[in-house]
Amino acid sequence: LPDPFAKVTVDGSGQCHSTDTCKATLDPKWNQHYD
């Protein structure tokens, strides 16, 4: 099974964040907030 994560970039702000990796799942759920 894959180990998905998401990488988020906010246009014009220079901010880039990566989520935690969800191990061995086809249905990842992230509940993360970035300021």
N, CA, C and O atoms as a Tripos MOL2 file, in Angstrom:
@<TRIPOS>MOLECULE
protein
  140   139    35     0     0
PROTEIN
NO_CHARGES

@<TRIPOS>ATOM
      1 N           0.8360   -1.1900    0.0000 N.3       1 LEU1
      2 CA          0.0000    0.0000    0.0000 C.3       1 LEU1
      3 C           0.8780    1.2490    0.0000 C.2       1 LEU1
      4 O           1.9980    1.2170    0.5100 O.2       1 LEU1
      5 N           0.3850    2.3400   -0.5620 N.am      2 PRO2
      6 CA          1.1570    3.5810   -0.6020 C.3       2 PRO2
      7 C           1.2180    4.2670    0.7630 C.2       2 PRO2
      8 O           0.4430    3.9600    1.6690 O.2       2 PRO2
      9 N           2.1440    5.1860    0.8800 N.am      3 ASP3
     10 CA          2.3050    6.0320    2.0680 C.3       3 ASP3
     11 C           2.0980    7.4870    1.6440 C.2       3 ASP3
     12 O           3.0700    8.2220    1.4740 O.2       3 ASP3
     13 N           0.8300    7.9140    1.4690 N.am      4 PRO4
     14 CA          0.5540    9.2370    0.9130 C.3       4 PRO4
     15 C           0.8550   10.3930    1.8680 C.2       4 PRO4
     16 O           0.8020   10.2620    3.0910 O.2       4 PRO4
     17 N           1.1760   11.5340    1.2440 N.am      5 PHE5
     18 CA          1.3090   12.8000    1.9440 C.3       5 PHE5
     19 C           0.9070   13.8770    0.9570 C.2       5 PHE5
     20 O           0.8090   13.6180   -0.2430 O.2       5 PHE5
     21 N           0.6730   15.0790    1.4490 N.am      6 ALA6
     22 CA          0.3150   16.1980    0.5800 C.3       6 ALA6
     23 C           1.3260   17.3160    0.7730 C.2       6 ALA6
     24 O           1.8210   17.5440    1.8770 O.2       6 ALA6
     25 N           1.6220   18.0060   -0.3140 N.am      7 LYS7
     26 CA          2.4870   19.1760   -0.2660 C.3       7 LYS7
     27 C           1.6400   20.3550   -0.7280 C.2       7 LYS7
     28 O           1.0500   20.3140   -1.8080 O.2       7 LYS7
     29 N           1.5810   21.4080    0.0910 N.am      8 VAL8
     30 CA          0.7060   22.5490   -0.1700 C.3       8 VAL8
     31 C           1.5470   23.8080   -0.3270 C.2       8 VAL8
     32 O           2.3880   24.1160    0.5180 O.2       8 VAL8
     33 N           1.3120   24.5320   -1.4190 N.am      9 THR9
     34 CA          1.9880   25.8010   -1.6620 C.3       9 THR9
     35 C           0.9320   26.8900   -1.8140 C.2       9 THR9
     36 O          -0.0420   26.7140   -2.5450 O.2       9 THR9
     37 N           1.1240   28.0160   -1.1250 N.am     10 VAL10
     38 CA          0.2010   29.1440   -1.2190 C.3      10 VAL10
     39 C           0.8050   30.1460   -2.1990 C.2      10 VAL10
     40 O           1.8580   30.7270   -1.9350 O.2      10 VAL10
     41 N           0.1270   30.3440   -3.3370 N.am     11 ASP11
     42 CA          0.6320   31.2440   -4.3740 C.3      11 ASP11
     43 C           0.8810   32.6450   -3.8370 C.2      11 ASP11
     44 O           0.0650   33.1990   -3.1000 O.2      11 ASP11
     45 N           2.0130   33.2030   -4.2150 N.am     12 GLY12
     46 CA          2.3340   34.5770   -3.8590 C.3      12 GLY12
     47 C           2.8410   34.7770   -2.4430 C.2      12 GLY12
     48 O           3.3090   35.8660   -2.1110 O.2      12 GLY12
     49 N           2.7620   33.7540   -1.5980 N.am     13 SER13
     50 CA          3.1830   33.9390   -0.2060 C.3      13 SER13
     51 C           4.5600   33.3440    0.0710 C.2      13 SER13
     52 O           5.2060   33.7050    1.0550 O.2      13 SER13
     53 N           5.0090   32.4410   -0.7850 N.am     14 GLY14
     54 CA          6.2780   31.7740   -0.5500 C.3      14 GLY14
     55 C           6.1910   30.6640    0.4880 C.2      14 GLY14
     56 O           7.2090   30.0620    0.8300 O.2      14 GLY14
     57 N           4.9910   30.3840    0.9960 N.am     15 GLN15
     58 CA          4.8170   29.3440    2.0100 C.3      15 GLN15
     59 C           4.6140   27.9850    1.3400 C.2      15 GLN15
     60 O           3.8670   27.8610    0.3700 O.2      15 GLN15
     61 N           5.2940   26.9720    1.8760 N.am     16 CYS16
     62 CA          5.1440   25.6080    1.4000 C.3      16 CYS16
     63 C           5.1610   24.6840    2.6090 C.2      16 CYS16
     64 O           6.0600   24.7740    3.4460 O.2      16 CYS16
     65 N           4.1850   23.8060    2.7080 N.am     17 HIS17
     66 CA          4.0710   22.8870    3.8440 C.3      17 HIS17
     67 C           3.8340   21.4770    3.3210 C.2      17 HIS17
     68 O           3.2230   21.2900    2.2690 O.2      17 HIS17
     69 N           4.3180   20.4920    4.0600 N.am     18 SER18
     70 CA          4.0270   19.0850    3.7800 C.3      18 SER18
     71 C           3.3190   18.4910    4.9850 C.2      18 SER18
     72 O           3.6510   18.7960    6.1300 O.2      18 SER18
     73 N           2.3380   17.6380    4.7140 N.am     19 THR19
     74 CA          1.6290   16.9710    5.7990 C.3      19 THR19
     75 C           2.4670   15.8140    6.3290 C.2      19 THR19
     76 O           3.4860   15.4500    5.7420 O.2      19 THR19
     77 N           2.0310   15.2520    7.4280 N.am     20 ASP20
     78 CA          2.6160   14.0100    7.9030 C.3      20 ASP20
     79 C           2.2620   12.9150    6.9000 C.2      20 ASP20
     80 O           1.2820   13.0350    6.1660 O.2      20 ASP20
     81 N           3.0540   11.8560    6.8690 N.am     21 THR21
     82 CA          2.7840   10.7180    6.0050 C.3      21 THR21
     83 C           1.7970    9.7840    6.6870 C.2      21 THR21
     84 O           1.9600    9.4360    7.8560 O.2      21 THR21
     85 N           0.7750    9.3850    5.9460 N.am     22 CYS22
     86 CA         -0.1860    8.3940    6.4480 C.3      22 CYS22
     87 C           0.2960    7.0330    5.9550 C.2      22 CYS22
     88 O           0.2710    6.7640    4.7540 O.2      22 CYS22
     89 N           0.7210    6.1960    6.8500 N.am     23 LYS23
     90 CA          1.3310    4.9150    6.4880 C.3      23 LYS23
     91 C           0.3080    3.9010    5.9880 C.2      23 LYS23
     92 O          -0.7490    3.7140    6.5910 O.2      23 LYS23
     93 N           0.6410    3.2520    4.8740 N.am     24 ALA24
     94 CA         -0.0710    2.0930    4.3270 C.3      24 ALA24
     95 C          -1.5920    2.2590    4.2880 C.2      24 ALA24
     96 O          -2.3280    1.4900    4.9070 O.2      24 ALA24
     97 N          -2.0530    3.2810    3.5470 N.am     25 THR25
     98 CA         -3.5010    3.4980    3.4310 C.3      25 THR25
     99 C          -3.8700    3.9790    2.0310 C.2      25 THR25
    100 O          -3.0990    4.6750    1.3710 O.2      25 THR25
    101 N          -5.0540    3.5960    1.6000 N.am     26 LEU26
    102 CA         -5.6120    4.1040    0.3480 C.3      26 LEU26
    103 C          -6.6310    5.2050    0.6140 C.2      26 LEU26
    104 O          -7.1890    5.7720   -0.3260 O.2      26 LEU26
    105 N          -6.8790    5.5130    1.8900 N.am     27 ASP27
    106 CA         -7.8730    6.5120    2.2860 C.3      27 ASP27
    107 C          -7.2730    7.4450    3.3450 C.2      27 ASP27
    108 O          -7.7080    7.4390    4.4960 O.2      27 ASP27
    109 N          -6.2700    8.2500    2.9520 N.am     28 PRO28
    110 CA         -5.6100    9.1120    3.9420 C.3      28 PRO28
    111 C          -6.5170   10.2390    4.4220 C.2      28 PRO28
    112 O          -7.3400   10.7590    3.6680 O.2      28 PRO28
    113 N          -6.3510   10.6010    5.6750 N.am     29 LYS29
    114 CA         -7.0770   11.7370    6.2580 C.3      29 LYS29
    115 C          -6.0790   12.5680    7.0550 C.2      29 LYS29
    116 O          -5.3560   12.0470    7.9040 O.2      29 LYS29
    117 N          -6.0500   13.8500    6.7710 N.am     30 TRP30
    118 CA         -5.1640   14.7650    7.4760 C.3      30 TRP30
    119 C          -6.0170   15.7960    8.1920 C.2      30 TRP30
    120 O          -7.0020   16.2880    7.6400 O.2      30 TRP30
    121 N          -5.6500   16.1130    9.3880 N.am     31 ASN31
    122 CA         -6.3190   17.1670   10.1430 C.3      31 ASN31
    123 C          -5.2230   18.0780   10.6830 C.2      31 ASN31
    124 O          -4.9880   18.1580   11.8890 O.2      31 ASN31
    125 N          -4.5620   18.7580    9.7540 N.am     32 GLN32
    126 CA         -3.4530   19.6230   10.1200 C.3      32 GLN32
    127 C          -3.7760   21.0480    9.7070 C.2      32 GLN32
    128 O          -4.4350   21.2800    8.6940 O.2      32 GLN32
    129 N          -3.3080   21.9920   10.4970 N.am     33 HIS33
    130 CA         -3.5240   23.4110   10.2230 C.3      33 HIS33
    131 C          -2.1730   24.1080   10.1770 C.2      33 HIS33
    132 O          -1.2750   23.8010   10.9620 O.2      33 HIS33
    133 N          -2.0390   25.0400    9.2570 N.am     34 TYR34
    134 CA         -0.8140   25.8200    9.1230 C.3      34 TYR34
    135 C          -1.1750   27.2940    9.1760 C.2      34 TYR34
    136 O          -2.1620   27.7260    8.5810 O.2      34 TYR34
    137 N          -0.3710   28.0560    9.8910 N.am     35 ASP35
    138 CA         -0.6010   29.5010    9.9880 C.3      35 ASP35
    139 C           0.3620   30.2450    9.0930 C.2      35 ASP35
    140 O           0.3260   31.4740    9.0350 O.2      35 ASP35
@<TRIPOS>BOND
     1     1     2 1
     2     2     3 1
     3     3     4 2
     4     3     5 am
     5     5     6 1
     6     6     7 1
     7     7     8 2
     8     7     9 am
     9     9    10 1
    10    10    11 1
    11    11    12 2
    12    11    13 am
    13    13    14 1
    14    14    15 1
    15    15    16 2
    16    15    17 am
    17    17    18 1
    18    18    19 1
    19    19    20 2
    20    19    21 am
    21    21    22 1
    22    22    23 1
    23    23    24 2
    24    23    25 am
    25    25    26 1
    26    26    27 1
    27    27    28 2
    28    27    29 am
    29    29    30 1
    30    30    31 1
    31    31    32 2
    32    31    33 am
    33    33    34 1
    34    34    35 1
    35    35    36 2
    36    35    37 am
    37    37    38 1
    38    38    39 1
    39    39    40 2
    40    39    41 am
    41    41    42 1
    42    42    43 1
    43    43    44 2
    44    43    45 am
    45    45    46 1
    46    46    47 1
    47    47    48 2
    48    47    49 am
    49    49    50 1
    50    50    51 1
    51    51    52 2
    52    51    53 am
    53    53    54 1
    54    54    55 1
    55    55    56 2
    56    55    57 am
    57    57    58 1
    58    58    59 1
    59    59    60 2
    60    59    61 am
    61    61    62 1
    62    62    63 1
    63    63    64 2
    64    63    65 am
    65    65    66 1
    66    66    67 1
    67    67    68 2
    68    67    69 am
    69    69    70 1
    70    70    71 1
    71    71    72 2
    72    71    73 am
    73    73    74 1
    74    74    75 1
    75    75    76 2
    76    75    77 am
    77    77    78 1
    78    78    79 1
    79    79    80 2
    80    79    81 am
    81    81    82 1
    82    82    83 1
    83    83    84 2
    84    83    85 am
    85    85    86 1
    86    86    87 1
    87    87    88 2
    88    87    89 am
    89    89    90 1
    90    90    91 1
    91    91    92 2
    92    91    93 am
    93    93    94 1
    94    94    95 1
    95    95    96 2
    96    95    97 am
    97    97    98 1
    98    98    99 1
    99    99   100 2
   100    99   101 am
   101   101   102 1
   102   102   103 1
   103   103   104 2
   104   103   105 am
   105   105   106 1
   106   106   107 1
   107   107   108 2
   108   107   109 am
   109   109   110 1
   110   110   111 1
   111   111   112 2
   112   111   113 am
   113   113   114 1
   114   114   115 1
   115   115   116 2
   116   115   117 am
   117   117   118 1
   118   118   119 1
   119   119   120 2
   120   119   121 am
   121   121   122 1
   122   122   123 1
   123   123   124 2
   124   123   125 am
   125   125   126 1
   126   126   127 1
   127   127   128 2
   128   127   129 am
   129   129   130 1
   130   130   131 1
   131   131   132 2
   132   131   133 am
   133   133   134 1
   134   134   135 1
   135   135   136 2
   136   135   137 am
   137   137   138 1
   138   138   139 1
   139   139   140 2
@<TRIPOS>SUBSTRUCTURE
     1 LEU1         2 RESIDUE 1 A LEU
     2 PRO2         6 RESIDUE 1 A PRO
     3 ASP3        10 RESIDUE 1 A ASP
     4 PRO4        14 RESIDUE 1 A PRO
     5 PHE5        18 RESIDUE 1 A PHE
     6 ALA6        22 RESIDUE 1 A ALA
     7 LYS7        26 RESIDUE 1 A LYS
     8 VAL8        30 RESIDUE 1 A VAL
     9 THR9        34 RESIDUE 1 A THR
    10 VAL10       38 RESIDUE 1 A VAL
    11 ASP11       42 RESIDUE 1 A ASP
    12 GLY12       46 RESIDUE 1 A GLY
    13 SER13       50 RESIDUE 1 A SER
    14 GLY14       54 RESIDUE 1 A GLY
    15 GLN15       58 RESIDUE 1 A GLN
    16 CYS16       62 RESIDUE 1 A CYS
    17 HIS17       66 RESIDUE 1 A HIS
    18 SER18       70 RESIDUE 1 A SER
    19 THR19       74 RESIDUE 1 A THR
    20 ASP20       78 RESIDUE 1 A ASP
    21 THR21       82 RESIDUE 1 A THR
    22 CYS22       86 RESIDUE 1 A CYS
    23 LYS23       90 RESIDUE 1 A LYS
    24 ALA24       94 RESIDUE 1 A ALA
    25 THR25       98 RESIDUE 1 A THR
    26 LEU26      102 RESIDUE 1 A LEU
    27 ASP27      106 RESIDUE 1 A ASP
    28 PRO28      110 RESIDUE 1 A PRO
    29 LYS29      114 RESIDUE 1 A LYS
    30 TRP30      118 RESIDUE 1 A TRP
    31 ASN31      122 RESIDUE 1 A ASN
    32 GLN32      126 RESIDUE 1 A GLN
    33 HIS33      130 RESIDUE 1 A HIS
    34 TYR34      134 RESIDUE 1 A TYR
    35 ASP35      138 RESIDUE 1 A ASP
